[in-house]
């Protein structure tokens, strides 16, 4: 049987790590395979998706990405330090995401990057901003996608069987 290769209309599962090119540190990783239909939904940066085309199961690829091209240069005006007493206690934890809104009603996510005895620092830059990284992808599955998966853009997860559970009325979707 010929090896399935990634092309439009194929269902693909993969895991990946994002590695800082300078330090070699793993910045983020996906341990459980994520699935998608190639050519239907872009789950990663276009440069990464382009490199996946033509690859097959068990291949490992590394795609260098300059995050300045994806997210633009760091904007230091998005780094805000406030007195600890001005920040609600639930937001005084490094790694906490805070959704903030400006006067025009536009939302932006900020990340708490530093907390000390007197202040809390939040940063609205993407955490990968200004970095050069390597996306290291490991392909675990390639097969033809079903019509439903193509329409949905990925694997259709079965919900729990609630038939016969008290207080739950089955609903027909037809």
LINFENDA-V568124 format. One record per residue. N is the residue number from 1. SS is DSSP state (A for helix, B for strand, O for the rest). PHI is phi in whole degrees, 0 to 359 (* if undefined). D_CENTER is the distance of its C-alpha to the mean C-alpha in whole Angstrom. Layout:
<<N/SS/PHI/D_CENTER> <N/SS/PHI/D_CENTER>>
//
This chain:
<<1/O/*/33> <2/O/291/31> <3/O/289/28> <4/O/288/25> <5/B/246/23> <6/O/287/20> <7/O/207/21> <8/O/306/21> <9/O/89/21> <10/B/265/20> <11/B/273/18> <12/B/233/16> <13/B/238/14> <14/B/208/13> <15/B/242/11> <16/B/208/10> <17/B/232/11> <18/B/249/11> <19/B/245/14> <20/B/291/16> <21/O/295/19> <22/O/283/22> <23/O/262/21> <24/O/80/20> <25/O/288/18> <26/B/280/15> <27/B/275/12> <28/B/203/9> <29/B/210/9> <30/B/247/9> <31/B/276/12> <32/B/263/13> <33/B/304/12> <34/B/259/10> <35/B/244/12> <36/B/202/13> <37/B/257/16> <38/O/297/16> <39/O/87/18> <40/O/256/17> <41/O/223/13> <42/O/268/11> <43/O/269/7> <44/O/228/7> <45/O/304/10> <46/A/308/13> <47/A/297/15> <48/A/286/13> <49/A/301/13> <50/A/298/17> <51/A/289/17> <52/A/287/17> <53/O/302/19> <54/O/90/23> <55/O/272/21> <56/B/224/22> <57/O/306/21> <58/O/72/22> <59/O/282/21> <60/B/241/19> <61/B/237/18> <62/B/237/17> <63/B/240/16> <64/B/286/17> <65/B/228/15> <66/B/268/17> <67/A/294/14> <68/A/297/17> <69/A/288/17> <70/A/282/14> <71/A/246/14> <72/O/80/18> <73/O/289/20> <74/O/301/20> <75/O/245/22> <76/A/295/24> <77/A/290/25> <78/A/270/21> <79/B/258/22> <80/B/235/25> <81/B/248/27> <82/B/238/29> <83/B/297/31> <84/A/302/30> <85/A/291/33> <86/A/271/31> <87/O/248/28> <88/O/305/28> <89/A/307/27> <90/A/294/24> <91/A/257/22> <92/O/262/24> <93/O/224/22> <94/O/301/19> <95/O/99/16> <96/O/290/16> <97/B/266/15> <98/B/234/17> <99/B/268/17> <100/B/242/20> <101/B/237/22> <102/O/268/25> <103/O/299/28> <104/O/273/27> <105/O/84/25> <106/O/275/22> <107/B/262/19> <108/B/213/17> <109/B/270/14> <110/B/241/16> <111/B/243/15> <112/B/287/19> <113/B/251/19> <114/B/203/23> <115/B/224/25> <116/O/230/29> <117/O/300/32> <118/O/247/33> <119/B/218/30> <120/B/232/26> <121/B/248/24> <122/B/241/21> <123/B/226/18> <124/O/269/17> <125/O/285/16> <126/O/300/12> <127/O/302/12> <128/O/268/12> <129/O/306/15> <130/O/82/18> <131/O/256/17> <132/B/250/17> <133/B/233/15> <134/B/239/15> <135/B/274/12> <136/B/252/14> <137/B/249/13> <138/B/240/16> <139/B/271/17> <140/B/253/18> <141/B/205/19> <142/B/219/20> <143/B/205/23> <144/B/297/24> <145/O/275/22> <146/O/285/24> <147/A/300/25> <148/A/295/23> <149/A/295/20> <150/A/296/20> <151/A/295/21> <152/A/279/18> <153/O/92/16> <154/O/179/15> <155/O/292/17> <156/O/265/19> <157/O/279/19> <158/O/284/22> <159/O/282/23> <160/O/293/26> <161/O/280/29> <162/O/259/31> <163/O/300/34> <164/O/88/37> <165/O/280/35> <166/O/300/37> <167/O/88/36> <168/O/244/34> <169/O/260/35> <170/O/297/34> <171/O/239/33> <172/O/275/34> <173/O/262/31> <174/O/273/34>>
//
